[in-house]
Amino acid sequence: MTSQGGISSMRDRSETILVTTSLEESWPDAKGQILFLGQWCQRFSRRSLWNGLQHQVVPYHWDTRAKLAEDYRYLTDLYERALLSLHRCLNEVHNTDHGVRYWRMVAGPWLWRYLHVLFDRFEVIRTAEAVGFDTSIVLDGALSLPPPTDTTHAFNHLASDTWNHAVFARILSLRGFGDRLQPGPPLPEPECAREPPKPLGSLVRRLFDRYNTVAVRAFRENDVVMHLTYLDPREELRLGVMLGQVPCIRPPLPRIGQGISSERDRRAALTLDLQVDSPFESAVAGEIRQDLPIVLLEGFEQLERGSADLPWPTNPRAIWTSNAHCYGDVFNVWAAEKTERGIPLIIGQHGGGGSSAFNPLEDHERNISDVSLTWGWTEPNGHRYEPVGHFPAVQPLKGGFSERPNAILVSQGMTRCAKAAFAGIISSQWLNYFDFQSQFIESLPEHVRRSLVIRTARSSLGFWEQVERWESRHPNVKVDDGEGPLLNLVKDCRLYVATANSTTFLQAFHLGIPTILLWDPAHNELRDSADGAFRALESVGVYHPDPVHAAEFIGEIWTNTDAWWRSVEVQSVVNGFNDRFNRCPPDLLSQIKGVIHRTADAAHHNKSFRR
């Protein structure tokens, strides 16, 4: 902040300064005219500062939801073209001959997100150009920020003010503003994501860890590999026994890339033969060269060695994960090499799914897997879905709920800057979501509001300072910071209010808690195949698209939530919904075992046929 005065003093006071992030080192002094690129620039904790500045905010381009859907289709097509180009490029650089599926598994988790984010950042700058500005302050070092080490590091970058300031500066230069940018003080180090606290190990846990250290190495070369399945650990051990294997829980894999430097000349030599149709696409190849994670270029040999050295079966019958494919570079190289030899990859559902109109992660999982394990849904798109049911299994809570004291509103977290285009709230739309839910809280009868607990999402890098916002807006409502287990709150829960089309309400359904679904359909588009199911939930008062009506309805049922929830009409609709999207079969593990066996047998047959 101390250096702002010197920079500002050289400016014409009539200039409009574009501010791209919340890094106040890049802001002009209080006399400058400010154009905030988005509401992500305005930290709630610093509102006393920016409220006093003369400013306006650029409208967010994805607030036009028709544009969002159209851009999603465009980005899906661009990703496929960029992947083909990158697969040829990386094969040439590494002297390999891997197929597209290999690089889709290895580079795809980074590439599709990167393209979504880069496009979003281009579009917000383009929108700012239409509003009009004269200059922007670029912090020293922004144009030379090194690439991320690995995929996890890259994901953290996407939410970081430091990285976003740097990428906005690069886009401004590409858009012809280079000679109008003004130098600022040094760029701060990128923020780091907070690691979740590790639970203290009980005696039982320590004894299991000693057993597991031996068990993970006691395998046969054709054992099924299960890693980060989302099963309860006890269920995963049982499934291992059912498969005739030594039961074990494979621990998290090491990350590769730390300590390896990027090589400017090597990156400059990368050639991506992407056929371009727009200024954005013209910039994509150069930006990929600059931001490609080190593990995919300079550290790729080390990544291959780390994968080859895993103490895992070399010829597994099948591979199953529900999460490792999202960000695990070592896992993805290991699994990609196995799939090239015909070993099937099974991916399990790891959150609410099957009802959103468009979801890039779901697309990615479908395109890399042989089989998708879902919690109940299928889609007629040629992919093999196995609707085995909800995992981990959830046991219903015992007893009635009407005498329990609290209502719980489970809120949704979101990064301030967009991390993908999807059918949900994105970036500053979280503030619309916050206003929507606040209108609901303010409309509740006083006696219900006194019983309300707001459960926030666990704070994460780049979030909207949600605890502070809730406490400031609703000082007489208890706010839970999201750090403790949700089940501890649920035990005292009379009514559960889910505010996002995600995992939590599906779990609440299985716990048997009277549940209200409350979200704005304008920011949560449904696919056609799910629309009827949610309309049915709305008809019995479970789903509410209007916050005031939801508050009024809760006032009517509050004294006896059990009578409403357990009525034949409501349970018929909820059970019908569960049958389609959220099954809970008593033989879940047997069903998963059957899918694994059928998938492995089919893969073996196909390999034998090809030979």
PEBEL-V401564 format. One record per pair of residues at least 24 apart in sequence whose C-alpha atoms are under 7 Angstrom apart, sorted by sequence separation. I is the first residue (numbers start at 1). J is the second residue. D is the distance in whole Angstrom. If there is no record, write none. Layout:
i & j & d
I & J & D
I & J & D
This chain:
i & j & d
1 & 25 & 5
4 & 28 & 6
5 & 29 & 6
142 & 166 & 4
306 & 330 & 7
307 & 331 & 7
345 & 369 & 5
346 & 370 & 6
347 & 371 & 6
348 & 372 & 6
349 & 373 & 6
453 & 477 & 7
454 & 478 & 6
455 & 479 & 6
456 & 480 & 6
458 & 482 & 4
521 & 545 & 6
4 & 29 & 6
162 & 187 & 7
318 & 343 & 6
319 & 344 & 6
320 & 345 & 6
321 & 346 & 7
322 & 347 & 5
345 & 370 & 5
346 & 371 & 5
347 & 372 & 5
348 & 373 & 4
349 & 374 & 5
452 & 477 & 6
453 & 478 & 5
454 & 479 & 5
455 & 480 & 5
456 & 481 & 5
457 & 482 & 5
458 & 483 & 6
517 & 542 & 6
518 & 543 & 6
519 & 544 & 7
520 & 545 & 5
143 & 169 & 7
162 & 188 & 7
307 & 333 & 6
308 & 334 & 7
317 & 343 & 6
318 & 344 & 5
319 & 345 & 5
320 & 346 & 5
321 & 347 & 5
322 & 348 & 4
344 & 370 & 6
345 & 371 & 7
346 & 372 & 6
347 & 373 & 6
348 & 374 & 6
349 & 375 & 7
452 & 478 & 7
453 & 479 & 6
454 & 480 & 6
455 & 481 & 7
456 & 482 & 5
516 & 542 & 5
517 & 543 & 4
518 & 544 & 5
519 & 545 & 6
142 & 169 & 7
143 & 170 & 6
162 & 189 & 7
163 & 190 & 7
219 & 246 & 7
303 & 330 & 6
307 & 334 & 5
318 & 345 & 6
319 & 346 & 6
320 & 347 & 6
321 & 348 & 6
322 & 349 & 6
323 & 350 & 7
450 & 477 & 7
453 & 480 & 7
455 & 482 & 6
515 & 542 & 7
516 & 543 & 6
517 & 544 & 6
518 & 545 & 6
162 & 190 & 5
218 & 246 & 7
322 & 350 & 6
304 & 333 & 7
160 & 190 & 6
540 & 570 & 6
138 & 169 & 6
160 & 191 & 6
215 & 246 & 6
215 & 247 & 7
216 & 248 & 6
262 & 294 & 6
79 & 112 & 6
215 & 248 & 6
216 & 250 & 6
212 & 248 & 6
262 & 298 & 6
537 & 573 & 6
156 & 193 & 6
212 & 249 & 7
257 & 294 & 6
536 & 573 & 6
257 & 295 & 5
256 & 295 & 7
260 & 299 & 7
75 & 116 & 7
110 & 151 & 6
257 & 299 & 6
138 & 181 & 7
140 & 183 & 7
411 & 454 & 7
137 & 181 & 6
138 & 182 & 6
139 & 183 & 6
140 & 184 & 6
407 & 451 & 6
408 & 452 & 6
409 & 453 & 6
410 & 454 & 6
411 & 455 & 6
412 & 456 & 7
413 & 457 & 5
533 & 577 & 6
135 & 180 & 5
136 & 181 & 5
137 & 182 & 5
138 & 183 & 5
139 & 184 & 4
140 & 185 & 6
141 & 186 & 6
142 & 187 & 6
406 & 451 & 5
407 & 452 & 5
408 & 453 & 5
409 & 454 & 5
410 & 455 & 5
411 & 456 & 5
412 & 457 & 6
135 & 181 & 5
136 & 182 & 6
137 & 183 & 6
138 & 184 & 5
139 & 185 & 5
140 & 186 & 4
141 & 187 & 6
405 & 451 & 7
406 & 452 & 6
407 & 453 & 6
408 & 454 & 6
409 & 455 & 6
410 & 456 & 6
411 & 457 & 6
416 & 462 & 6
121 & 168 & 7
135 & 182 & 7
137 & 184 & 6
139 & 186 & 5
140 & 187 & 5
256 & 303 & 6
406 & 453 & 7
408 & 455 & 7
415 & 462 & 5
416 & 463 & 6
514 & 561 & 6
139 & 187 & 5
415 & 463 & 4
416 & 464 & 6
514 & 562 & 7
122 & 171 & 7
414 & 463 & 6
415 & 464 & 7
413 & 463 & 7
514 & 565 & 5
61 & 123 & 7
360 & 422 & 7
61 & 124 & 7
359 & 422 & 5
60 & 124 & 7
358 & 422 & 6
359 & 423 & 7
358 & 423 & 5
357 & 423 & 6
356 & 423 & 6
58 & 128 & 6
506 & 582 & 6
253 & 330 & 7
408 & 493 & 7
406 & 492 & 6
407 & 493 & 6
37 & 124 & 7
405 & 492 & 6
406 & 493 & 5
407 & 494 & 6
408 & 495 & 6
409 & 496 & 6
410 & 497 & 6
412 & 499 & 7
404 & 492 & 5
405 & 493 & 6
406 & 494 & 5
407 & 495 & 5
408 & 496 & 5
409 & 497 & 5
410 & 498 & 5
411 & 499 & 6
412 & 500 & 6
404 & 493 & 6
405 & 494 & 6
406 & 495 & 7
407 & 496 & 6
408 & 497 & 6
409 & 498 & 6
410 & 499 & 6
223 & 313 & 6
404 & 494 & 5
37 & 128 & 7
222 & 313 & 6
225 & 316 & 6
229 & 320 & 7
403 & 494 & 7
221 & 313 & 4
224 & 316 & 5
229 & 321 & 5
230 & 322 & 6
401 & 493 & 7
402 & 494 & 6
220 & 313 & 6
221 & 314 & 5
222 & 315 & 5
223 & 316 & 5
224 & 317 & 5
225 & 318 & 6
226 & 319 & 6
227 & 320 & 6
228 & 321 & 5
229 & 322 & 5
401 & 494 & 5
217 & 311 & 6
219 & 313 & 7
221 & 315 & 5
222 & 316 & 4
223 & 317 & 6
224 & 318 & 5
225 & 319 & 5
226 & 320 & 5
227 & 321 & 5
228 & 322 & 6
229 & 323 & 7
221 & 316 & 6
222 & 317 & 5
224 & 319 & 6
225 & 320 & 6
226 & 321 & 6
228 & 323 & 6
228 & 324 & 6
425 & 523 & 5
424 & 523 & 5
425 & 524 & 7
423 & 523 & 7
424 & 524 & 5
423 & 524 & 5
424 & 525 & 7
423 & 525 & 5
443 & 548 & 6
150 & 256 & 7
150 & 257 & 6
440 & 547 & 4
444 & 551 & 5
149 & 257 & 5
439 & 547 & 6
440 & 548 & 6
443 & 551 & 6
444 & 552 & 7
149 & 258 & 6
439 & 548 & 7
437 & 547 & 7
445 & 555 & 6
26 & 137 & 5
436 & 547 & 7
440 & 551 & 6
444 & 555 & 7
26 & 138 & 7
26 & 139 & 6
394 & 507 & 7
396 & 510 & 6
397 & 511 & 5
18 & 133 & 6
395 & 510 & 7
396 & 511 & 4
397 & 512 & 6
17 & 133 & 6
394 & 510 & 6
395 & 511 & 6
396 & 512 & 5
16 & 133 & 5
17 & 134 & 6
18 & 135 & 6
19 & 136 & 6
394 & 511 & 7
16 & 134 & 5
17 & 135 & 5
18 & 136 & 5
15 & 134 & 6
16 & 135 & 7
17 & 136 & 5
229 & 348 & 7
230 & 350 & 7
23 & 161 & 7
22 & 161 & 7
154 & 293 & 7
21 & 161 & 6
151 & 293 & 7
147 & 290 & 6
148 & 291 & 7
150 & 293 & 5
21 & 165 & 6
147 & 291 & 5
149 & 293 & 5
150 & 294 & 6
20 & 165 & 6
147 & 292 & 6
148 & 293 & 5
149 & 294 & 5
150 & 295 & 5
147 & 293 & 6
148 & 294 & 6
149 & 295 & 6
147 & 294 & 7
20 & 168 & 7
352 & 501 & 7
352 & 502 & 4
351 & 502 & 6
352 & 503 & 4
351 & 503 & 5
402 & 559 & 7
26 & 184 & 6
402 & 560 & 5
402 & 561 & 5
25 & 185 & 7
231 & 391 & 6
232 & 392 & 5
401 & 561 & 7
402 & 562 & 6
230 & 391 & 7
231 & 392 & 4
401 & 562 & 6
230 & 392 & 6
400 & 562 & 7
357 & 525 & 5
356 & 525 & 6
357 & 526 & 4
356 & 526 & 5
357 & 527 & 4
355 & 526 & 6
356 & 527 & 5
355 & 527 & 6
152 & 327 & 6
355 & 530 & 5
151 & 327 & 6
7 & 184 & 7
151 & 329 & 7
89 & 270 & 7
3 & 185 & 7
89 & 271 & 6
89 & 272 & 6
86 & 272 & 6
85 & 272 & 6
85 & 273 & 6
85 & 274 & 6
393 & 584 & 7
82 & 274 & 6
390 & 582 & 6
81 & 274 & 7
389 & 582 & 6
390 & 583 & 6
389 & 583 & 4
390 & 584 & 6
389 & 584 & 5
389 & 585 & 6
389 & 588 & 7
388 & 588 & 6
376 & 579 & 6
377 & 580 & 5
388 & 591 & 6
376 & 580 & 5
377 & 581 & 5
388 & 592 & 7
376 & 581 & 4
375 & 581 & 6
376 & 582 & 5
375 & 582 & 5
376 & 583 & 5
375 & 583 & 6
109 & 326 & 6
109 & 327 & 7
106 & 329 & 7
106 & 332 & 5
105 & 332 & 6
106 & 333 & 6
354 & 581 & 7
105 & 336 & 6
102 & 336 & 5
344 & 599 & 7
159 & 415 & 6
344 & 600 & 7
159 & 417 & 6
344 & 603 & 6
343 & 603 & 7
158 & 419 & 6
342 & 603 & 7
105 & 368 & 6
104 & 368 & 7
342 & 607 & 7
194 & 460 & 7
101 & 368 & 7
193 & 460 & 7
193 & 461 & 5
318 & 596 & 7
318 & 600 & 6
317 & 600 & 5
117 & 418 & 7
117 & 419 & 6
159 & 461 & 6
160 & 462 & 6
117 & 420 & 6
159 & 462 & 5
116 & 420 & 5
116 & 421 & 6
113 & 419 & 7
113 & 420 & 6
72 & 421 & 6
239 & 589 & 6
243 & 593 & 7
68 & 421 & 7
40 & 416 & 5
40 & 417 & 6
40 & 428 & 7
39 & 428 & 6
44 & 465 & 7
